[in-house]
Amino acid sequence: MTKPTFLSWGFIRVVAELQILTKATYFMLVFVPILAGTWPAVRHYVNNHNDAVIEATKILEVHTQNIDSSVLDLTTVTGTENKELTTIVDKIAKSTNEFSNEVKDYTADFLPKVLEEPDLPWTWAATFFASLLAVLAHLLYQMSCPEIIRRFTFDEYIKDKKEDYSKHPSESTLELAKDALSSKEGRNEIDKETKKDLVLFTKLVDDIKDNENKNKPLNKIDIATSLTIPELLSVQRYIQKDSLSYTDSPEILELVKNALDINSQKVGADIDFVKHKNMAVIENAAKVEYLTQGSKNKVAAYITIILYVVAVYIIGEIILVQSSSVFKMAGWTDIYDLLTLTDKL
């Protein structure tokens, strides 16, 4: 038990504190209902625009036909008698054809703006419900999540408790920490710490034995001082807990004590080893307290994580649909069209 699990308030906090998720969902929760309320007016405006385009197109087509007819009549009258007049008529006919083509292009460009479907687009509706689920999850998180979890991350809480004890050490604080470690969760944490201590102890013993088999063995104290002060303290803590399991424990304990003295002189300060041990107690108790708080109100935590997961899933669907639409509108066939610059330069 060293980190918050997936189904715990500590993990949910990571999602709940995402600013882009919370701010975007609150905005969309307000914006989409406004859009839904004004959607009929939006359709009416856009479709009126389309009607105006159709009407303008008809008028332009009528006038174009009239101009074509007039040009045809003028051509018939002039014939080939007046070359200059014939040239002018040909220019007018050419301009008329160009104008007619522009009218067709105008119609093709603007007619697709009609909104035939009376329903709100799926993307907007999906965005609203994704936002609603995210907001409900966030409200449940604010109401049900323990205060410690809402205020701190796992590492921040441990750091805060250690700094507080460092500035204001007291026996009462230490006793409360020991009480926390006497609980079931605390014993589990101590067992895990003991296993880590055992690994360091075994490594030191193995390094000493391997060194004895070398042609030019090092001094044992040199091997011990290669460990850091926290590692030496871990080995010392393990031996003091289980000094009878190994026949060479007293010798290793004395070696570790000497290594601690040497390493403390290297850093140029006298290290308060008692304070170090107490700090380890405070740290482990802080871990236990945070993880214990994180496992409270499990039903609310499960509901909250489900709401967040569904909201994120819907957002993923929206992104997928919109990405697909952009690909189609761009005329791309695969992702290589986006990454290849040859055709764009």
Residue frames as qw, qx, qy, qz and C-alpha x, y, z in Angstrom:
[[0.000, 0.889, 0.458, 0.000, 0.00, 0.00, 0.00],
 [0.473, -0.316, 0.067, 0.819, 2.22, 2.78, -1.25],
 [0.053, 0.039, -0.322, -0.944, 0.07, 4.61, -3.77],
 [0.567, 0.255, 0.344, -0.704, -3.66, 5.35, -4.21],
 [0.397, 0.143, 0.878, 0.227, -5.41, 2.57, -6.13],
 [0.014, -0.241, -0.594, -0.768, -7.63, 3.04, -9.20],
 [0.398, -0.631, -0.553, -0.371, -10.88, 2.86, -7.22],
 [0.474, -0.491, -0.423, 0.596, -9.96, 5.38, -4.54],
 [0.036, 0.964, 0.218, -0.147, -10.46, 9.09, -3.92],
 [0.407, -0.619, 0.369, 0.562, -6.73, 9.63, -4.43],
 [0.386, 0.113, 0.698, 0.592, -7.02, 8.50, -8.06],
 [0.155, 0.786, 0.585, 0.131, -10.32, 10.31, -8.63],
 [0.218, -0.840, -0.043, 0.494, -8.64, 13.53, -7.47],
 [0.385, -0.230, 0.539, 0.713, -6.31, 13.37, -10.48],
 [0.164, 0.473, 0.704, 0.504, -9.30, 13.50, -12.86],
 [0.140, -0.852, -0.495, 0.102, -11.31, 15.97, -10.79],
 [0.317, -0.741, 0.052, 0.589, -8.47, 18.49, -10.68],
 [0.455, 0.185, 0.533, 0.689, -8.08, 18.65, -14.47],
 [0.085, 0.511, 0.160, -0.840, -8.86, 22.31, -15.16],
 [0.195, 0.164, -0.595, -0.762, -9.54, 21.78, -18.86],
 [0.213, -0.310, -0.913, -0.158, -12.22, 19.21, -18.02],
 [0.112, -0.575, -0.641, 0.496, -14.01, 21.18, -15.31],
 [0.065, 0.485, -0.027, -0.872, -13.96, 24.57, -17.06],
 [0.187, 0.077, -0.698, -0.687, -14.99, 23.18, -20.45],
 [0.173, -0.380, -0.907, -0.052, -17.84, 21.13, -18.99],
 [0.023, -0.595, -0.490, 0.637, -19.32, 24.06, -17.05],
 [0.126, 0.392, -0.279, -0.867, -19.17, 26.23, -20.18],
 [0.234, -0.030, -0.814, -0.531, -20.79, 23.61, -22.42],
 [0.092, -0.429, -0.861, 0.257, -23.44, 22.86, -19.80],
 [0.115, 0.638, 0.283, -0.707, -24.62, 26.46, -20.16],
 [0.122, 0.416, -0.462, -0.774, -23.91, 27.00, -23.86],
 [0.042, -0.085, -0.925, -0.368, -25.62, 23.90, -25.33],
 [0.083, 0.593, 0.759, -0.256, -29.05, 24.48, -23.71],
 [0.126, 0.671, 0.018, -0.730, -28.95, 28.07, -25.01],
 [0.097, 0.286, -0.713, -0.633, -28.13, 26.73, -28.46],
 [0.031, 0.295, 0.951, 0.086, -30.92, 24.16, -28.18],
 [0.117, 0.670, 0.532, -0.504, -33.40, 26.89, -27.22],
 [0.203, 0.711, -0.156, -0.655, -32.38, 29.07, -30.14],
 [0.377, -0.091, 0.825, 0.411, -31.96, 26.22, -32.64],
 [0.394, 0.652, 0.646, 0.049, -35.33, 26.78, -34.38],
 [0.114, 0.943, 0.016, -0.312, -34.42, 30.46, -34.86],
 [0.281, -0.554, 0.628, 0.468, -30.99, 29.47, -36.19],
 [0.435, 0.226, 0.821, 0.292, -32.56, 27.07, -38.68],
 [0.295, 0.835, 0.448, -0.120, -35.09, 29.72, -39.70],
 [0.036, -0.871, 0.237, 0.430, -32.34, 32.27, -40.30],
 [0.311, -0.351, 0.761, 0.448, -30.13, 29.89, -42.29],
 [0.398, 0.393, 0.808, 0.188, -33.02, 28.52, -44.33],
 [0.230, 0.901, 0.251, -0.270, -34.28, 32.05, -45.08],
 [0.144, -0.691, 0.503, 0.499, -30.78, 32.77, -46.31],
 [0.365, -0.002, 0.862, 0.351, -31.14, 29.75, -48.58],
 [0.351, 0.706, 0.612, -0.061, -34.54, 30.93, -49.83],
 [0.082, 0.899, -0.078, -0.422, -33.02, 34.32, -50.62],
 [0.249, -0.433, 0.717, 0.486, -30.26, 32.63, -52.59],
 [0.393, 0.330, 0.835, 0.196, -32.81, 30.61, -54.57],
 [0.256, 0.861, 0.388, -0.204, -34.88, 33.71, -55.33],
 [0.047, -0.812, 0.333, 0.478, -31.81, 35.71, -56.34],
 [0.365, -0.180, 0.817, 0.409, -30.68, 32.83, -58.54],
 [0.400, 0.576, 0.710, 0.064, -34.05, 32.72, -60.34],
 [0.157, 0.928, 0.100, -0.323, -33.97, 36.48, -60.97],
 [0.176, -0.650, 0.569, 0.472, -30.42, 36.26, -62.31],
 [0.427, 0.086, 0.850, 0.297, -31.34, 33.33, -64.53],
 [0.368, 0.768, 0.516, -0.093, -34.33, 35.23, -65.99],
 [0.078, 0.920, -0.159, -0.350, -32.21, 38.27, -66.74],
 [0.344, -0.413, 0.734, 0.415, -29.49, 36.06, -68.18],
 [0.466, 0.378, 0.778, 0.187, -32.00, 34.45, -70.52],
 [0.266, 0.904, 0.269, -0.198, -33.28, 37.88, -71.55],
 [0.105, -0.789, 0.434, 0.422, -29.73, 39.03, -72.28],
 [0.436, -0.103, 0.824, 0.346, -29.07, 35.85, -74.27],
 [0.431, 0.637, 0.639, 0.037, -32.25, 36.44, -76.28],
 [0.141, 0.944, 0.014, -0.297, -31.35, 40.07, -76.93],
 [0.256, -0.591, 0.630, 0.434, -27.85, 39.15, -78.04],
 [0.480, 0.182, 0.821, 0.250, -29.27, 36.48, -80.34],
 [0.355, 0.827, 0.428, -0.083, -31.68, 39.01, -81.90],
 [0.025, -0.895, 0.248, 0.369, -28.88, 41.52, -82.31],
 [0.398, -0.323, 0.759, 0.401, -26.71, 38.90, -84.00],
 [0.481, 0.469, 0.727, 0.140, -29.49, 38.02, -86.40],
 [0.237, 0.932, 0.202, -0.186, -30.04, 41.68, -87.35],
 [0.123, -0.822, 0.416, 0.369, -26.39, 42.56, -87.86],
 [0.927, 0.363, 0.079, 0.055, -25.39, 39.41, -89.66],
 [0.747, -0.148, 0.187, 0.620, -22.03, 39.97, -91.35],
 [0.321, 0.843, 0.235, 0.361, -22.68, 43.43, -92.81],
 [0.093, -0.891, 0.260, -0.361, -20.95, 45.33, -90.00],
 [0.750, 0.127, -0.562, 0.325, -17.81, 43.61, -88.75],
 [0.080, 0.338, -0.491, 0.799, -17.24, 46.04, -85.88],
 [0.639, -0.270, 0.119, -0.710, -20.78, 45.58, -84.63],
 [0.908, -0.008, -0.399, -0.128, -20.42, 41.83, -84.98],
 [0.509, 0.254, -0.611, 0.551, -17.24, 41.92, -82.85],
 [0.242, -0.311, 0.390, -0.832, -19.04, 43.90, -80.15],
 [0.825, -0.157, -0.109, -0.532, -21.96, 41.47, -80.19],
 [0.816, 0.109, -0.547, 0.148, -19.56, 38.52, -79.83],
 [0.222, 0.285, -0.589, 0.723, -17.96, 40.17, -76.80],
 [0.536, -0.254, 0.208, -0.778, -21.38, 40.74, -75.27],
 [0.900, -0.037, -0.327, -0.285, -22.27, 37.08, -75.91],
 [0.634, 0.201, -0.623, 0.412, -19.02, 35.94, -74.28],
 [0.066, -0.282, 0.488, -0.824, -19.61, 38.15, -71.24],
 [0.728, -0.192, -0.032, -0.658, -23.15, 36.82, -71.00],
 [0.867, 0.027, -0.498, -0.010, -21.90, 33.23, -70.93],
 [0.392, 0.227, -0.614, 0.646, -19.37, 34.08, -68.22],
 [0.357, -0.269, 0.287, -0.847, -22.07, 35.78, -66.18],
 [0.851, -0.116, -0.256, -0.444, -24.31, 32.73, -66.58],
 [0.750, 0.098, -0.595, 0.272, -21.53, 30.45, -65.31],
 [0.109, 0.265, -0.527, 0.800, -20.91, 32.71, -62.31],
 [0.631, -0.252, 0.051, -0.732, -24.61, 32.52, -61.44],
 [0.900, -0.051, -0.412, -0.136, -24.38, 28.71, -61.46],
 [0.539, 0.193, -0.596, 0.563, -21.25, 28.78, -59.26],
 [0.221, -0.327, 0.326, -0.859, -22.97, 31.18, -56.86],
 [0.808, -0.209, -0.126, -0.536, -25.91, 28.82, -56.56],
 [0.852, 0.055, -0.503, 0.133, -23.66, 25.79, -56.01],
 [0.339, 0.289, -0.548, 0.708, -21.66, 27.57, -53.30],
 [0.234, -0.220, 0.373, -0.870, -24.52, 28.91, -51.20],
 [0.733, -0.187, -0.345, -0.555, -27.36, 26.42, -51.55],
 [0.667, -0.048, -0.718, 0.196, -25.73, 23.73, -49.31],
 [0.030, 0.240, -0.514, 0.823, -26.19, 26.03, -46.28],
 [0.658, -0.334, -0.234, -0.633, -29.75, 24.84, -45.81],
 [0.151, -0.218, 0.859, -0.439, -30.40, 23.04, -42.48],
 [0.566, -0.126, -0.609, -0.541, -32.84, 20.32, -43.42],
 [0.526, -0.251, -0.783, 0.217, -32.79, 18.42, -40.10],
 [0.355, -0.767, -0.125, -0.519, -34.99, 19.98, -37.39],
 [0.834, -0.499, -0.176, 0.157, -33.06, 18.17, -34.62],
 [0.225, -0.894, 0.384, 0.062, -30.05, 19.53, -32.77],
 [0.608, 0.528, -0.593, 0.021, -26.80, 18.03, -34.20],
 [0.906, -0.256, -0.327, 0.081, -25.61, 14.87, -32.42],
 [0.571, 0.248, -0.368, 0.691, -22.27, 16.44, -31.48],
 [0.161, -0.478, 0.198, -0.840, -23.90, 19.25, -29.51],
 [0.801, -0.402, -0.126, -0.425, -26.30, 16.91, -27.73],
 [0.891, -0.052, -0.352, 0.281, -23.49, 14.49, -26.87],
 [0.339, 0.383, -0.340, 0.789, -21.35, 17.36, -25.60],
 [0.457, -0.532, 0.078, -0.709, -24.15, 18.48, -23.29],
 [0.912, -0.339, -0.136, -0.190, -24.58, 15.04, -21.70],
 [0.763, 0.153, -0.359, 0.516, -20.82, 14.53, -21.37],
 [0.071, 0.467, -0.277, 0.837, -20.63, 17.88, -19.59],
 [0.668, -0.483, -0.034, -0.565, -23.61, 17.02, -17.39],
 [0.939, -0.178, -0.277, 0.098, -22.06, 13.72, -16.30],
 [0.575, 0.268, -0.343, 0.693, -18.71, 15.38, -15.60],
 [0.189, -0.519, 0.184, -0.813, -20.35, 18.13, -13.53],
 [0.831, -0.414, -0.118, -0.353, -22.38, 15.57, -11.53],
 [0.876, -0.006, -0.327, 0.355, -19.19, 13.59, -10.90],
 [0.327, 0.395, -0.303, 0.803, -17.38, 16.74, -9.78],
 [0.474, -0.540, 0.069, -0.692, -20.20, 17.71, -7.41],
 [0.931, -0.296, -0.191, -0.094, -20.19, 14.21, -5.91],
 [0.717, 0.200, -0.337, 0.576, -16.42, 14.43, -5.56],
 [0.024, 0.506, -0.243, 0.827, -16.65, 17.76, -3.74],
 [0.658, -0.472, 0.035, -0.585, -19.34, 16.47, -1.36],
 [0.968, -0.220, -0.057, -0.104, -18.02, 12.97, -0.63],
 [0.732, 0.368, -0.363, 0.445, -14.26, 13.08, -1.00],
 [0.635, -0.611, -0.250, 0.401, -12.39, 13.45, 2.34],
 [0.020, 0.994, -0.054, -0.090, -10.85, 16.89, 2.86],
 [0.532, -0.563, 0.515, 0.367, -7.30, 15.53, 3.06],
 [0.619, 0.228, 0.633, 0.405, -7.61, 14.06, -0.42],
 [0.311, 0.874, 0.337, 0.159, -9.10, 17.24, -1.89],
 [0.170, -0.963, 0.163, 0.128, -6.37, 19.43, -0.41],
 [0.250, -0.668, 0.667, 0.215, -3.29, 17.28, -1.05],
 [0.779, 0.339, -0.501, -0.164, -1.85, 14.73, -3.42],
 [0.937, -0.262, -0.196, 0.121, -0.30, 11.62, -1.89],
 [0.681, 0.165, -0.199, 0.685, 3.25, 13.00, -2.04],
 [0.032, -0.616, 0.059, -0.785, 2.19, 16.50, -0.96],
 [0.704, -0.614, -0.101, -0.341, 0.50, 15.17, 2.19],
 [0.897, -0.192, -0.174, 0.357, 3.51, 13.11, 3.23],
 [0.464, 0.359, -0.116, 0.801, 5.81, 16.08, 2.63],
 [0.282, -0.677, -0.038, -0.679, 3.50, 18.38, 4.60],
 [0.825, -0.539, -0.129, -0.107, 3.38, 16.04, 7.62],
 [0.822, -0.030, -0.148, 0.549, 7.16, 15.59, 7.62],
 [0.251, 0.494, -0.065, 0.830, 7.79, 19.33, 7.35],
 [0.495, -0.691, -0.090, -0.519, 5.30, 20.02, 10.14],
 [0.883, -0.433, -0.125, 0.131, 6.97, 17.51, 12.45],
 [0.686, 0.210, -0.116, 0.687, 10.42, 18.81, 11.52],
 [0.031, 0.567, -0.056, 0.821, 9.42, 22.35, 12.53],
 [0.524, -0.464, 0.261, -0.665, 7.29, 21.36, 15.53],
 [0.538, 0.065, -0.839, 0.055, 8.44, 17.96, 16.88],
 [0.508, -0.388, 0.367, -0.676, 6.36, 16.71, 19.77],
 [0.137, -0.110, 0.970, -0.166, 5.78, 13.46, 21.61],
 [0.555, 0.366, 0.515, -0.542, 2.02, 13.70, 21.12],
 [0.587, 0.591, -0.293, -0.470, 2.43, 13.85, 17.33],
 [0.216, 0.409, -0.884, -0.067, 4.77, 10.88, 17.43],
 [0.319, 0.052, 0.865, -0.384, 2.38, 8.88, 19.62],
 [0.638, 0.480, 0.223, -0.559, -0.51, 9.59, 17.24],
 [0.490, 0.564, -0.578, -0.327, 1.64, 8.40, 14.36],
 [0.014, 0.242, -0.961, 0.133, 2.50, 5.19, 16.23],
 [0.511, 0.244, 0.638, -0.521, -1.18, 4.62, 16.96],
 [0.646, 0.552, -0.140, -0.509, -1.93, 4.94, 13.26],
 [0.376, 0.481, -0.780, -0.136, 0.75, 2.36, 12.50],
 [0.254, -0.110, 0.896, -0.346, -0.77, -0.04, 15.03],
 [0.709, 0.329, 0.206, -0.589, -3.90, -0.35, 12.90],
 [0.838, 0.199, 0.497, 0.102, -4.37, -3.07, 10.28],
 [0.559, 0.812, 0.036, 0.164, -3.41, -0.69, 7.49],
 [0.133, -0.889, 0.430, -0.080, -0.43, 0.50, 9.51],
 [0.715, -0.331, 0.611, 0.073, 0.82, -3.05, 10.09],
 [0.795, 0.485, 0.326, 0.163, 0.55, -3.70, 6.36],
 [0.297, 0.924, -0.176, 0.161, 2.65, -0.61, 5.68],
 [0.409, -0.721, 0.558, -0.042, 5.24, -1.68, 8.27],
 [0.851, 0.007, 0.515, 0.104, 5.38, -5.16, 6.70],
 [0.666, 0.706, 0.121, 0.209, 6.12, -3.62, 3.32],
 [0.007, 0.918, -0.361, 0.162, 8.77, -1.40, 4.83],
 [0.679, -0.478, 0.557, -0.001, 10.32, -4.40, 6.57],
 [0.865, 0.317, 0.347, 0.172, 10.54, -6.25, 3.27],
 [0.426, 0.862, -0.115, 0.249, 12.40, -3.29, 1.74],
 [0.334, -0.797, 0.483, -0.141, 14.73, -3.21, 4.75],
 [0.859, -0.158, 0.483, 0.058, 15.36, -6.94, 4.34],
 [0.755, 0.609, 0.110, 0.216, 16.36, -6.42, 0.70],
 [0.148, 0.891, -0.329, 0.274, 18.95, -3.81, 1.72],
 [0.605, -0.584, 0.524, -0.131, 20.22, -5.98, 4.59],
 [0.913, 0.119, 0.376, 0.103, 20.56, -9.05, 2.33],
 [0.595, 0.765, -0.055, 0.242, 22.36, -6.99, -0.32],
 [0.125, -0.854, 0.454, -0.222, 24.88, -5.70, 2.23],
 [0.758, -0.356, 0.544, -0.052, 25.53, -9.21, 3.57],
 [0.873, 0.376, 0.271, 0.151, 25.93, -10.63, 0.05],
 [0.382, 0.871, -0.206, 0.228, 28.29, -7.82, -0.96],
 [0.374, -0.737, 0.543, -0.151, 30.47, -8.52, 2.08],
 [0.849, -0.098, 0.519, 0.030, 30.60, -12.27, 1.32],
 [0.754, 0.618, 0.127, 0.185, 31.36, -11.66, -2.35],
 [0.101, 0.920, -0.336, 0.178, 34.12, -9.26, -1.36],
 [0.638, -0.550, 0.538, -0.035, 35.79, -11.93, 0.80],
 [0.870, 0.173, 0.433, 0.162, 36.24, -14.14, -2.27],
 [0.469, 0.875, -0.084, 0.084, 38.09, -11.47, -4.25],
 [0.782, 0.206, -0.236, 0.539, 41.87, -11.44, -4.68],
 [0.243, 0.145, -0.292, 0.914, 42.12, -7.96, -3.21],
 [0.250, -0.682, -0.685, -0.049, 39.13, -7.61, -0.91],
 [0.036, -0.644, 0.037, -0.763, 38.00, -4.22, 0.31],
 [0.018, 0.023, -0.706, 0.708, 37.56, -3.30, 3.93],
 [0.071, -0.537, -0.840, -0.009, 34.07, -4.09, 5.15],
 [0.058, -0.665, -0.329, 0.668, 33.61, -0.52, 6.29],
 [0.019, 0.290, -0.443, -0.848, 34.19, 0.70, 2.69],
 [0.126, -0.291, -0.861, -0.398, 31.36, -1.53, 1.48],
 [0.155, -0.639, -0.687, 0.309, 29.05, -0.29, 4.23],
 [0.075, -0.594, -0.082, 0.797, 29.82, 3.39, 3.64],
 [0.044, 0.037, 0.656, 0.752, 28.87, 2.97, -0.04],
 [0.122, -0.629, -0.760, -0.108, 25.26, 2.92, 1.18],
 [0.077, -0.588, -0.050, -0.804, 23.44, 6.19, 1.80],
 [0.116, -0.168, 0.638, -0.743, 22.45, 7.25, 5.30],
 [0.721, -0.012, 0.094, -0.686, 18.73, 6.39, 4.76],
 [0.822, 0.178, -0.519, -0.154, 19.78, 2.95, 3.45],
 [0.342, 0.242, -0.760, 0.497, 22.05, 2.37, 6.45],
 [0.384, -0.135, 0.452, -0.794, 19.24, 3.37, 8.77],
 [0.829, 0.062, -0.210, -0.514, 16.95, 0.86, 7.00],
 [0.689, 0.195, -0.682, 0.149, 19.48, -1.93, 7.55],
 [0.063, 0.218, -0.667, 0.710, 19.92, -0.88, 11.17],
 [0.602, -0.089, 0.185, -0.772, 16.14, -0.81, 11.67],
 [0.849, 0.087, -0.423, -0.303, 15.78, -4.30, 10.22],
 [0.521, 0.202, -0.742, 0.372, 18.53, -5.80, 12.41],
 [0.157, -0.179, 0.552, -0.800, 17.04, -4.23, 15.55],
 [0.745, -0.029, 0.000, -0.666, 13.66, -5.73, 14.69],
 [0.989, 0.062, -0.056, -0.124, 14.99, -9.21, 13.89],
 [0.007, -0.787, 0.611, -0.085, 18.45, -9.53, 15.44],
 [0.638, -0.289, 0.700, -0.142, 18.13, -13.27, 16.16],
 [0.862, 0.440, 0.162, -0.190, 17.49, -14.49, 12.59],
 [0.694, 0.616, -0.276, 0.249, 21.11, -14.09, 11.47],
 [0.820, -0.381, -0.158, 0.396, 24.20, -15.18, 13.41],
 [0.523, 0.085, 0.037, 0.847, 26.23, -12.28, 12.01],
 [0.072, -0.858, -0.402, -0.313, 23.63, -9.62, 12.85],
 [0.481, -0.810, -0.069, 0.328, 25.62, -8.12, 15.80],
 [0.553, -0.212, 0.343, 0.729, 28.69, -7.71, 13.58],
 [0.226, 0.522, 0.522, 0.635, 26.64, -6.12, 10.77],
 [0.247, -0.895, -0.370, -0.046, 24.90, -3.85, 13.29],
 [0.512, -0.665, 0.090, 0.537, 28.25, -2.57, 14.58],
 [0.460, 0.076, 0.485, 0.740, 29.49, -2.14, 11.00],
 [0.064, 0.733, 0.518, 0.436, 26.40, -0.10, 10.10],
 [0.378, -0.875, -0.209, 0.222, 26.82, 2.07, 13.20],
 [0.509, -0.438, 0.272, 0.689, 30.40, 2.90, 12.23],
 [0.329, 0.334, 0.571, 0.674, 29.36, 3.57, 8.62],
 [0.094, -0.874, -0.451, -0.155, 26.68, 5.97, 9.82],
 [0.437, -0.775, 0.004, 0.455, 29.28, 7.87, 11.87],
 [0.474, -0.161, 0.454, 0.737, 31.63, 8.09, 8.87],
 [0.197, 0.532, 0.608, 0.556, 28.92, 9.19, 6.42],
 [0.203, -0.909, -0.359, 0.061, 27.59, 11.79, 8.81],
 [0.446, -0.626, 0.175, 0.616, 31.11, 13.28, 9.07],
 [0.424, 0.164, 0.571, 0.684, 31.33, 13.32, 5.24],
 [0.045, 0.759, 0.510, 0.403, 28.28, 15.56, 5.00],
 [0.248, 0.332, -0.248, 0.876, 29.84, 17.85, 7.58],
 [0.473, -0.426, 0.104, -0.764, 27.12, 17.64, 10.21],
 [0.122, -0.061, 0.919, -0.369, 26.08, 15.57, 13.16],
 [0.477, -0.197, -0.590, -0.621, 22.98, 13.65, 12.14],
 [0.485, -0.176, 0.546, -0.660, 20.24, 13.16, 14.67],
 [0.236, 0.038, -0.933, -0.271, 19.55, 9.46, 14.07],
 [0.106, 0.366, 0.806, -0.453, 16.70, 9.43, 16.56],
 [0.347, 0.535, 0.091, -0.765, 14.99, 12.20, 14.60],
 [0.295, 0.295, -0.730, -0.541, 15.56, 10.23, 11.41],
 [0.088, -0.162, -0.981, 0.052, 13.81, 7.22, 12.91],
 [0.188, 0.504, 0.570, -0.621, 10.96, 9.35, 14.18],
 [0.317, 0.471, -0.264, -0.779, 10.64, 10.97, 10.77],
 [0.218, 0.073, -0.908, -0.351, 10.27, 7.50, 9.23],
 [0.035, 0.385, 0.858, -0.339, 7.42, 6.84, 11.67],
 [0.247, 0.566, 0.195, -0.762, 5.75, 10.12, 10.70],
 [0.266, 0.355, -0.597, -0.668, 6.15, 9.33, 6.99],
 [0.157, -0.102, -0.970, -0.153, 4.66, 5.85, 7.26],
 [0.094, 0.484, 0.702, -0.514, 1.80, 7.12, 9.41],
 [0.271, 0.511, -0.087, -0.811, 1.06, 9.83, 6.83],
 [0.248, 0.150, -0.813, -0.505, 0.92, 7.19, 4.09],
 [0.080, -0.295, -0.941, 0.144, -1.48, 5.10, 6.14],
 [0.148, 0.534, 0.449, -0.701, -3.69, 8.07, 6.99],
 [0.286, 0.419, -0.340, -0.791, -3.90, 9.27, 3.38],
 [0.284, 0.055, -0.879, -0.379, -4.65, 5.83, 1.97],
 [0.017, -0.358, -0.865, 0.353, -7.18, 5.12, 4.73],
 [0.245, 0.535, 0.225, -0.777, -9.00, 8.36, 3.99],
 [0.272, 0.348, -0.573, -0.690, -8.88, 7.56, 0.29],
 [0.207, -0.097, -0.956, -0.181, -10.75, 4.29, 0.81],
 [0.187, 0.345, 0.643, -0.658, -13.71, 5.89, 2.64],
 [0.516, 0.538, 0.194, -0.637, -17.18, 6.36, 1.08],
 [0.327, -0.159, 0.818, 0.445, -16.47, 3.64, -1.46],
 [0.388, 0.593, 0.705, 0.022, -19.98, 3.66, -2.96],
 [0.166, 0.930, 0.080, -0.317, -19.73, 7.39, -3.71],
 [0.217, -0.607, 0.598, 0.476, -16.22, 6.84, -5.09],
 [0.425, 0.146, 0.843, 0.297, -17.44, 4.09, -7.43],
 [0.333, 0.791, 0.508, -0.072, -20.33, 6.23, -8.70],
 [0.015, -0.892, 0.164, 0.421, -18.02, 9.20, -9.20],
 [0.283, -0.410, 0.722, 0.480, -15.46, 7.25, -11.21],
 [0.426, 0.401, 0.791, 0.180, -18.23, 5.70, -13.35],
 [0.238, 0.902, 0.289, -0.215, -19.63, 9.15, -14.15],
 [0.104, -0.783, 0.415, 0.452, -16.17, 10.44, -15.07],
 [0.405, -0.133, 0.824, 0.374, -15.40, 7.38, -17.21],
 [0.412, 0.614, 0.669, 0.077, -18.68, 7.66, -19.15],
 [0.122, 0.939, 0.054, -0.316, -18.14, 11.41, -19.65],
 [0.204, -0.624, 0.601, 0.455, -14.61, 10.86, -20.96],
 [0.463, 0.151, 0.833, 0.263, -15.86, 8.03, -23.21],
 [0.363, 0.806, 0.463, -0.066, -18.50, 10.31, -24.77],
 [0.011, -0.891, 0.242, 0.385, -15.87, 13.05, -25.26],
 [0.374, -0.321, 0.767, 0.410, -13.71, 10.46, -27.01],
 [0.461, 0.491, 0.727, 0.132, -16.64, 9.59, -29.30],
 [0.209, 0.932, 0.170, -0.242, -17.14, 13.28, -30.12],
 [0.169, -0.725, 0.507, 0.434, -13.46, 13.71, -30.97],
 [0.451, -0.016, 0.833, 0.321, -13.55, 10.59, -33.16],
 [0.409, 0.694, 0.593, 0.017, -16.68, 11.73, -35.06],
 [0.114, 0.953, -0.019, -0.282, -15.38, 15.25, -35.58],
 [0.307, -0.549, 0.643, 0.436, -11.96, 14.01, -36.67],
 [0.483, 0.247, 0.799, 0.260, -13.63, 11.72, -39.20],
 [0.317, 0.860, 0.387, -0.101, -15.71, 14.63, -40.52],
 [0.070, -0.867, 0.305, 0.389, -12.62, 16.83, -40.89],
 [0.433, -0.240, 0.771, 0.400, -10.84, 14.03, -42.79],
 [0.454, 0.523, 0.703, 0.165, -13.76, 13.69, -45.20],
 [0.178, 0.947, 0.178, -0.198, -14.11, 17.44, -45.74],
 [0.186, -0.761, 0.478, 0.398, -10.36, 17.69, -46.41],
 [0.798, 0.491, -0.257, -0.236, -10.54, 14.85, -48.92],
 [0.050, -0.576, 0.808, -0.112, -7.96, 12.78, -47.01],
 [0.830, 0.015, -0.494, -0.260, -7.90, 8.99, -47.10],
 [0.833, -0.303, -0.370, 0.278, -5.58, 8.22, -44.17],
 [0.478, -0.822, -0.029, 0.307, -3.31, 9.78, -41.56],
 [0.641, -0.075, 0.313, 0.697, -0.41, 10.00, -44.03],
 [0.227, 0.723, 0.375, 0.534, -2.27, 12.79, -45.84],
 [0.353, -0.930, -0.092, -0.052, -1.95, 14.83, -42.64],
 [0.669, -0.592, 0.257, 0.368, 1.72, 14.04, -42.07],
 [0.656, 0.187, 0.414, 0.603, 2.97, 14.31, -45.66],
 [0.028, -0.757, -0.056, 0.650, 4.03, 17.79, -46.75],
 [0.398, -0.025, 0.636, 0.661, 4.91, 16.98, -50.38],
 [0.137, 0.595, 0.671, 0.421, 1.54, 18.01, -51.81],
 [0.191, -0.885, -0.367, 0.212, 1.21, 21.12, -49.62],
 [0.396, -0.576, 0.196, 0.688, 4.43, 22.87, -50.60]]
